[in-house]
């Protein structure tokens, strides 16, 4: 469908309501959009990041319990405890590669549904564990699911959302991660609940049972949610794309206009890639030479490197141990407060993301406001549809590869550099983060996916 005809029809329909004629076609379209079902689809999808948060936080309250457990088959020594925490990142790195393949082959929706299975299977193995190796396998599987989730959910939300709410909804990914972390800290800290009514504290097996609930709900709810319109259009499924947009935008929105705009961008992308008709929608490594691919890829990968070099996953994995080594009287309470602060400021980030912008928050804020949610959000915004599977997989692999290095070597760094030296190193890395942001990261606030892609190519977007 010709996008110019759709533009004229959209603006003509607004003439009676806009006597000045100054309203833009984008504003005219968005004025008719209803977001209720978009929010519903977002809620269903972010149960994945909540499950991911449960996985990340699980080791903090459980490691102290398993290092003192009476059963010698399950008791962890210092090295085993380190692997229990860090092996999740190995699974997540593998999951990033698997997720990159899955989103292109079976789509965003089915990838998200299938990733709930290793979450449930992994926690089931932990619940039934009879030795340390079963604990490792369970953690590896939940890490695999976390890797797929960390790739698929930002893409799913970004491709469903329109530019007015994309930043806010994209920030909900990190918000649900930190909510999951805090939930595990609250439920799994025995000292914190010792003076509270019986039944509020869960041991490590009951905690694993609770952690399997969100991924189960994810599988069920996603059955009723649509595939993303951009993925459907990239596969030539216009009718299904229109149905998805009608679900997401409401009955009054002229969804043909948005369909035409996305199709126009897809056609321009295909013509720029110089591939024959039979290969039209597939990605090839030679496409990396396209500035619309390699520029955002470098930015996405570096964002993930710098995010992990803040040391945040080491803090989240070993919060209780860190506070014990710092001689806090109530280390588990301190870890709960860390989780609470993360939730509060990530929630603030979600509220102001589409007003303040991504770049300014990366420069002036800390982890929860900036470097937690924004790298994932920017990753979901900057890649062209054709390269999203490959490029997102590269970013997720980088993120979890760096997370493994940081979390596995963290206790060694604390021993060699001391705690002060380790955290000074992380602080210096934050300075490099700011320099990189100022020099290389573009602002994506308020831009359509097509306009962002055009920025990297040096052309004007639709």
C-alpha angles and dihedrals in degrees: 000000000000111000092206091060090049091049092052092047092049094050093043089056089057098052094093092053098041113048093174092059090217098120114111122232089245093053090044090055097043091049087068097046122108115202103196097104092038087060090047092053090047091051091051092050097046091061081082094061089044088056088047089054091052089054093049094047097041095083096056099067095026101053094063089049095048093047090060100034116131095227106089091203091065101032113118125215121206095274093045091049089054091053092045089059101038103039088078088070091054090055091045092053090053089045090054091058092044091047092052090057095042097052091056097042104039103012137246098287098051091043089056093048094048094049089066089069099068088045091058096038092048095051090044090057090049091050091051095039117144097173142017094266091061088053089052093049091049092050091046092053094047088048090052090054091047091055093052091045094050089056102038104042097056089048093047093050094043094051093046097047132079122227097263095064104019094101094048095046092043090054089056087075092068091037091060091045092057091042087056091048092050091046091056091046091052097045097040105046108101099188091050092056100037093098093043129088115290117268098038095095120071127202120225095274096049089045089056090050091055091047090059093060100077095051089050090053089046092059092049099045096045089061086074098043126090131245113252116275093227093056092047092050092047086058093048095252100136098158092053090045091054090050091051092049092048089054093047100039101037132242097290100055116101092232092178087076093056091044090053092048093051092045091050090054092046092051092049090050093051092049091051094051095062096220126142123255095261091057096038101125100032128099123235128191089239087066088073087081087069109099087219087066109030097045096055090038092058091046092048094049094047091048089057093048092051093044092058093043089065083075094231098138092051088054093047094046097046103026096131094046091048092053092044090054088049087056097243109169092220107030096169092054089051091053090051089052090052089053092047093051089050091053095048097050095040087054089052089050090054091053097048101032096098092043103042098034133230101268098052092049091051089053102044105027141071130240102290095046098040125357094043103057104016103066089055091045094049090046089057093049109043106053123088114243093249094057100035096101095050097038095045090049090053090051095047092046089051092047096051094038089057090043090056092050092049098043096041094049097036097096090046090052090049089053096044102034096026120234092281093052092046094052092043087056090053090048092054089051089057088059090056088049091060094047091051092048094052093047104042118010117095123212112253099179113132095002126123119237088252093053091050091051091049090053091061092045093048094239135112116265129221 
